[in-house]
Amino acid sequence: MDVSNLSQRLRELLEMLVHKGASDLFLVVGQPPGIRIAGVVQRLDADPLTGQEIENAVLSALPPQAAEKYRKLGYADSALRIVSVGRFRINLHHERGNPAATIRALAARPPRLGELNLPNSVLALSKIPYGLVLIGGPTGTGKTTTVAALIDEINRREAKHIITIEDPIEYEHPQQKSIVEQVEIGTDAPDFPTALKSALRQAPDVIVIGEMRDPETMAMALTAGETGHLVFSTLHTGDVTSTISRVADSFPAERQATIRQELSISLAAVMTQHLLPRIGGGRVPAAELLMIGYGARQHIRKNALQHLHQEITITRPNGSFTFEESLAVLVRQKFLSLAEARGRTVHPDELDTLLR
């Protein structure tokens, strides 16, 4: 969305955000504006903000439907474009009864996969013919960025029909070899299930679901993966096992066995990633990837997810890698300290073996 009546205060803050190379802007009542640079939050040398100042500034940047949602529900998400400045993702919400906002600077173009410092085998996710690919990780660890880079690979390489469903659209994909349609929730469709139902009638080859937030969307994504579509989506999870269990656990107990059966058929790969403090400043991704094979499908069907870590090592020839392997590579590259790696691992003996 382009905005002509944007408040001067917000424009100045966003121009400063871009100038400093910061990723996020935080507006909280009683505090000066804060920004995040290379993962570290800093307060600006400015007066504390009032709730009215935050609300007045940010509401001017929201489209009518998002502003109406905020007035009704107390929160809203939207994308914003400022000519000659950049694109931003806005979340206006309440905390302790006061207006607050988090605004993220969005890249001008989709990232190239090689720019993300992920293991080379992640490229294989863009070459899967069909099935559900889940990208998990905590909030703010680059899940959406990784998906955008994978879609960019497909878009550059293959003549496909790609549909993305997002709230809001974060990366704008140019038309290259593929035809790309980008659906924004709240603007082009009222919610994810409605958008996904419509997308499945549009002969897509690849579908991106920005986030699977409800069982209805999850069930439709599983069906789409089973019926010949390549589906990418993200979940807020910590590792491969919790990503898979999160899907089944989102359904009533009486449906979970059926969902596990569908997962075992539909799922093609699961990756999770974390952003860790990089030596010398900034952050670096550590990840784990499970390319789903026969063994993993059996474990998912039987709800024996404790065996999935072993499946990662078994399917290493197909591109799988453990979190510990990722950590070990980063330590050897001197991107990550040994202490940080040991503090993050859940299999310390495996990490020590890899680093010998």
C-alpha positions as CSV (number, residue, x, y, z in Angstrom):
1,M,0.0,0.0,0.0
2,D,1.2,3.5,-0.8
3,V,0.2,6.2,1.6
4,S,-0.1,9.9,0.8
5,N,-1.2,11.2,4.2
6,L,1.5,9.5,6.3
7,S,2.4,11.4,9.4
8,Q,5.7,13.4,9.3
9,R,6.8,11.8,12.6
10,L,6.5,8.3,11.3
11,R,8.1,9.1,7.9
12,E,11.1,10.5,9.7
13,L,11.4,7.4,11.9
14,L,11.2,5.1,9.0
15,E,13.7,7.1,7.0
16,M,16.1,6.9,10.0
17,L,15.4,3.1,10.2
18,V,16.5,2.6,6.6
19,H,19.5,5.0,7.0
20,K,20.9,3.1,10.0
21,G,20.3,-0.3,8.4
22,A,18.1,-1.4,11.2
23,S,15.6,-4.2,10.9
24,D,12.8,-3.2,13.3
25,L,11.3,-0.1,14.9
26,F,9.5,-0.4,18.3
27,L,7.0,2.2,19.5
28,V,6.0,1.7,23.2
29,V,4.2,4.2,25.5
30,G,6.6,5.9,28.0
31,Q,9.7,4.9,26.1
32,P,11.7,6.6,23.3
33,P,11.5,4.8,20.0
34,G,13.7,1.7,19.8
35,I,15.4,0.1,16.8
36,R,17.0,-3.3,16.3
37,I,20.4,-3.3,14.5
38,A,22.1,-6.7,13.9
39,G,19.8,-8.3,16.5
40,V,20.5,-5.7,19.3
41,V,17.7,-3.3,20.4
42,Q,18.8,0.3,21.0
43,R,16.8,3.2,22.3
44,L,16.9,6.4,20.3
45,D,17.9,9.8,21.8
46,A,14.3,11.1,21.7
47,D,11.4,12.0,24.0
48,P,9.2,9.2,25.3
49,L,6.1,8.5,23.3
50,T,2.5,8.8,24.4
51,G,-0.2,6.4,23.3
52,Q,-1.9,9.1,21.3
53,E,1.3,9.9,19.4
54,I,1.8,6.2,18.5
55,E,-1.8,5.7,17.4
56,N,-2.0,8.9,15.4
57,A,1.2,8.2,13.6
58,V,0.7,4.6,12.8
59,L,-3.1,4.7,12.0
60,S,-2.2,7.1,9.1
61,A,-0.1,4.3,7.6
62,L,-2.9,1.7,7.7
63,P,-5.3,1.0,4.8
64,P,-9.0,1.4,5.8
65,Q,-9.7,-2.3,6.4
66,A,-6.7,-2.6,8.7
67,A,-7.6,0.6,10.6
68,E,-11.1,-0.8,11.1
69,K,-9.7,-4.1,12.3
70,Y,-7.5,-2.2,14.8
71,R,-10.5,-0.2,16.1
72,K,-12.6,-3.4,16.5
73,L,-10.0,-5.9,17.8
74,G,-7.1,-3.8,19.1
75,Y,-4.5,-5.1,16.6
76,A,-3.8,-5.0,12.9
77,D,-1.1,-6.0,10.4
78,S,-0.4,-4.2,7.1
79,A,2.3,-3.6,4.6
80,L,3.4,0.0,3.7
81,R,5.4,1.4,0.8
82,I,6.9,4.8,0.9
83,V,8.3,6.0,-2.5
84,S,12.1,6.5,-2.4
85,V,12.2,5.1,1.2
86,G,11.2,1.4,1.1
87,R,8.6,-1.1,2.2
88,F,7.6,-2.0,5.7
89,R,5.5,-4.4,7.7
90,I,3.4,-2.8,10.4
91,N,1.9,-4.4,13.5
92,L,-0.3,-2.0,15.5
93,H,-1.4,-3.5,18.8
94,H,-2.0,-2.9,22.5
95,E,0.1,-3.6,25.5
96,R,-0.9,-2.8,29.1
97,G,-3.9,-1.1,27.6
98,N,-1.9,1.3,25.5
99,P,-1.2,1.5,21.7
100,A,2.1,0.1,20.6
101,A,3.6,-0.7,17.3
102,T,6.4,-2.9,15.7
103,I,7.5,-2.0,12.2
104,R,9.9,-4.1,10.2
105,A,11.9,-2.9,7.2
106,L,11.3,-5.2,4.2
107,A,13.8,-5.9,1.5
108,A,13.4,-4.4,-1.9
109,R,13.7,-7.8,-3.6
110,P,13.5,-11.4,-2.6
111,P,16.8,-12.7,-1.2
112,R,19.0,-15.1,-3.1
113,L,19.3,-18.4,-1.2
114,G,23.1,-18.1,-1.3
115,E,23.0,-14.8,0.6
116,L,21.4,-16.4,3.7
117,N,24.4,-18.5,4.8
118,L,22.3,-21.6,5.0
119,P,23.8,-25.1,4.2
120,N,23.9,-25.8,0.5
121,S,21.5,-28.7,0.7
122,V,18.6,-26.4,1.6
123,L,18.5,-25.7,-2.2
124,A,16.9,-29.2,-2.6
125,L,13.7,-27.9,-1.0
126,S,13.1,-25.8,-4.2
127,K,13.4,-29.0,-6.3
128,I,10.8,-31.1,-4.5
129,P,8.1,-32.0,-7.1
130,Y,5.2,-32.0,-4.7
131,G,4.3,-32.3,-1.0
132,L,4.2,-30.1,2.1
133,V,7.4,-28.3,3.2
134,L,7.4,-26.8,6.7
135,I,9.8,-24.2,7.8
136,G,9.8,-23.8,11.6
137,G,11.6,-21.6,14.1
138,P,11.0,-19.0,16.8
139,T,9.6,-15.5,15.9
140,G,12.1,-13.4,14.0
141,T,14.5,-16.1,12.8
142,G,14.1,-15.6,9.1
143,K,11.5,-18.3,8.2
144,T,9.6,-16.0,5.8
145,T,13.0,-14.9,4.3
146,T,14.0,-18.5,3.7
147,V,10.7,-19.4,2.0
148,A,11.0,-16.2,-0.2
149,A,14.5,-17.3,-1.3
150,L,13.2,-20.8,-2.2
151,I,10.4,-19.3,-4.2
152,D,12.8,-17.0,-5.9
153,E,14.9,-20.0,-6.9
154,I,11.8,-21.7,-8.5
155,N,10.8,-18.5,-10.1
156,R,14.2,-18.0,-11.8
157,R,14.5,-21.6,-12.8
158,E,11.1,-23.0,-13.8
159,A,7.9,-22.1,-15.7
160,K,5.4,-22.6,-12.9
161,H,2.3,-21.0,-11.5
162,I,3.1,-19.8,-8.0
163,I,0.5,-18.4,-5.6
164,T,1.6,-16.9,-2.2
165,I,-1.0,-16.2,0.5
166,E,0.4,-13.8,3.1
167,D,-0.6,-11.4,6.0
168,P,0.8,-9.0,4.8
169,I,2.9,-9.6,1.7
170,E,6.5,-9.2,2.8
171,Y,8.6,-9.9,-0.4
172,E,7.3,-8.9,-3.8
173,H,8.3,-11.5,-6.4
174,P,8.9,-10.2,-10.0
175,Q,7.5,-12.2,-12.9
176,Q,10.4,-14.2,-14.2
177,K,10.1,-17.7,-15.7
178,S,7.1,-18.4,-13.4
179,I,3.8,-16.6,-13.2
180,V,3.5,-15.4,-9.6
181,E,0.3,-14.2,-7.9
182,Q,0.5,-12.8,-4.4
183,V,-2.7,-12.7,-2.3
184,E,-2.8,-10.4,0.8
185,I,-5.1,-11.3,3.6
186,G,-7.4,-8.4,4.4
187,T,-7.0,-6.9,1.0
188,D,-7.5,-9.8,-1.5
189,A,-9.2,-12.4,0.7
190,P,-10.7,-12.2,4.2
191,D,-8.7,-15.1,5.8
192,F,-6.2,-17.9,5.0
193,P,-8.8,-20.7,4.5
194,T,-10.8,-18.7,2.0
195,A,-7.7,-17.7,0.1
196,L,-6.4,-21.2,0.0
197,K,-9.7,-22.6,-1.2
198,S,-9.7,-20.1,-4.0
199,A,-6.0,-20.8,-4.8
200,L,-6.7,-24.5,-5.2
201,R,-9.1,-23.7,-8.0
202,Q,-6.5,-21.6,-9.9
203,A,-4.3,-24.5,-11.2
204,P,-1.3,-23.7,-9.0
205,D,2.0,-25.6,-9.1
206,V,3.4,-24.0,-6.0
207,I,1.5,-22.5,-3.0
208,V,3.0,-20.5,-0.2
209,I,0.9,-20.2,3.0
210,G,2.5,-17.4,5.0
211,E,1.6,-19.1,8.3
212,M,-0.6,-22.1,9.3
213,R,-2.6,-20.5,12.1
214,D,-5.7,-22.8,12.3
215,P,-6.7,-26.4,11.8
216,E,-8.7,-25.7,8.7
217,T,-5.7,-24.2,6.9
218,M,-3.5,-27.0,8.1
219,A,-6.0,-29.7,6.8
220,M,-6.2,-27.9,3.4
221,A,-2.4,-27.7,3.2
222,L,-2.1,-31.4,3.8
223,T,-4.6,-32.2,1.1
224,A,-2.9,-29.8,-1.3
225,G,0.4,-31.5,-0.7
226,E,-1.1,-34.9,-1.3
227,T,-2.7,-33.9,-4.6
228,G,0.3,-32.9,-6.5
229,H,1.0,-29.3,-5.3
230,L,4.3,-28.1,-3.7
231,V,3.2,-26.3,-0.6
232,F,5.5,-24.2,1.6
233,S,4.4,-22.9,5.0
234,T,5.9,-21.7,8.4
235,L,5.2,-22.5,12.0
236,H,6.5,-21.0,15.3
237,T,8.4,-24.1,16.6
238,G,11.8,-25.0,17.9
239,D,12.9,-28.1,16.1
240,V,11.8,-30.7,13.5
241,T,10.0,-32.9,16.0
242,S,8.0,-30.1,17.6
243,T,7.1,-28.8,14.1
244,I,5.5,-32.1,13.2
245,S,3.8,-32.5,16.5
246,R,2.4,-29.0,16.4
247,V,0.3,-29.8,13.4
248,A,-1.2,-33.0,14.8
249,D,-1.7,-31.4,18.3
250,S,-3.7,-28.5,16.7
251,F,-6.6,-30.9,16.1
252,P,-9.0,-32.5,18.5
253,A,-7.8,-35.7,20.0
254,E,-10.2,-37.9,18.0
255,R,-8.7,-36.5,14.8
256,Q,-5.0,-36.7,15.6
257,A,-4.5,-40.2,14.4
258,T,-6.0,-39.4,11.0
259,I,-4.0,-36.2,10.8
260,R,-0.8,-38.1,11.5
261,Q,-1.7,-40.5,8.7
262,E,-2.2,-37.6,6.3
263,L,1.1,-35.9,7.5
264,S,3.0,-39.1,6.8
265,I,1.7,-39.1,3.2
266,S,1.8,-35.3,2.5
267,L,5.0,-34.2,4.3
268,A,8.1,-33.8,2.0
269,A,10.5,-32.0,4.3
270,V,10.8,-30.1,7.6
271,M,13.4,-27.5,8.3
272,T,13.9,-25.4,11.4
273,Q,16.2,-22.5,11.9
274,H,17.5,-20.2,14.6
275,L,19.5,-16.9,14.4
276,L,22.5,-16.9,16.7
277,P,25.0,-14.2,17.7
278,R,27.8,-14.0,15.1
279,I,31.4,-13.5,16.2
280,G,32.2,-9.9,15.3
281,G,28.5,-8.8,15.3
282,G,25.3,-9.6,13.6
283,R,23.5,-12.9,13.5
284,V,24.0,-16.2,11.6
285,P,21.5,-19.0,11.0
286,A,21.8,-22.5,12.4
287,A,19.3,-25.0,11.1
288,E,18.3,-28.6,10.8
289,L,16.6,-30.3,7.9
290,L,14.8,-33.6,7.6
291,M,14.0,-34.8,4.1
292,I,11.1,-37.2,4.7
293,G,11.7,-40.8,3.7
294,Y,10.1,-44.2,4.4
295,G,11.4,-44.4,8.0
296,A,10.2,-40.9,8.9
297,R,6.7,-41.6,7.5
298,Q,6.4,-44.7,9.6
299,H,7.5,-42.8,12.8
300,I,5.0,-40.0,12.1
301,R,2.2,-42.4,11.5
302,K,2.9,-44.3,14.8
303,N,3.6,-41.0,16.7
304,A,7.1,-42.2,17.5
305,L,8.6,-38.8,16.8
306,Q,11.5,-39.4,19.2
307,H,13.1,-41.4,16.4
308,L,13.2,-38.5,13.9
309,H,16.6,-37.2,15.0
310,Q,18.1,-40.6,14.0
311,E,16.1,-40.3,10.7
312,I,18.0,-37.1,9.9
313,T,21.3,-38.9,10.1
314,I,20.0,-41.8,8.1
315,T,18.7,-39.6,5.3
316,R,21.9,-37.4,5.2
317,P,22.6,-38.6,1.6
318,N,19.2,-37.0,0.6
319,G,20.2,-33.6,2.0
320,S,19.2,-33.9,5.7
321,F,21.4,-32.5,8.4
322,T,21.2,-32.1,12.2
323,F,21.3,-28.9,14.2
324,E,24.6,-30.1,15.6
325,E,26.1,-30.4,12.2
326,S,25.0,-26.9,11.4
327,L,26.5,-25.6,14.6
328,A,29.8,-27.4,14.0
329,V,30.1,-25.9,10.6
330,L,29.6,-22.4,12.0
331,V,32.2,-23.0,14.7
332,R,34.7,-24.2,12.2
333,Q,34.0,-21.2,10.0
334,K,34.6,-19.0,13.1
335,F,31.1,-17.5,12.7
336,L,29.9,-18.9,16.0
337,S,31.7,-19.3,19.3
338,L,32.2,-22.8,20.8
339,A,30.5,-21.6,24.0
340,E,27.4,-20.4,22.1
341,A,27.2,-23.7,20.1
342,R,27.4,-25.7,23.3
343,G,24.8,-23.6,24.9
344,R,22.4,-24.2,22.0
345,T,22.8,-27.9,21.3
346,V,20.5,-30.6,22.7
347,H,22.9,-33.3,21.7
348,P,26.2,-32.2,23.2
349,D,28.0,-35.5,22.7
350,E,27.2,-35.4,19.0
351,L,28.5,-31.8,18.7
352,D,31.7,-32.7,20.5
353,T,32.2,-35.6,18.2
354,L,31.7,-33.4,15.1
355,L,34.2,-30.8,16.4
356,R,37.1,-33.3,17.1
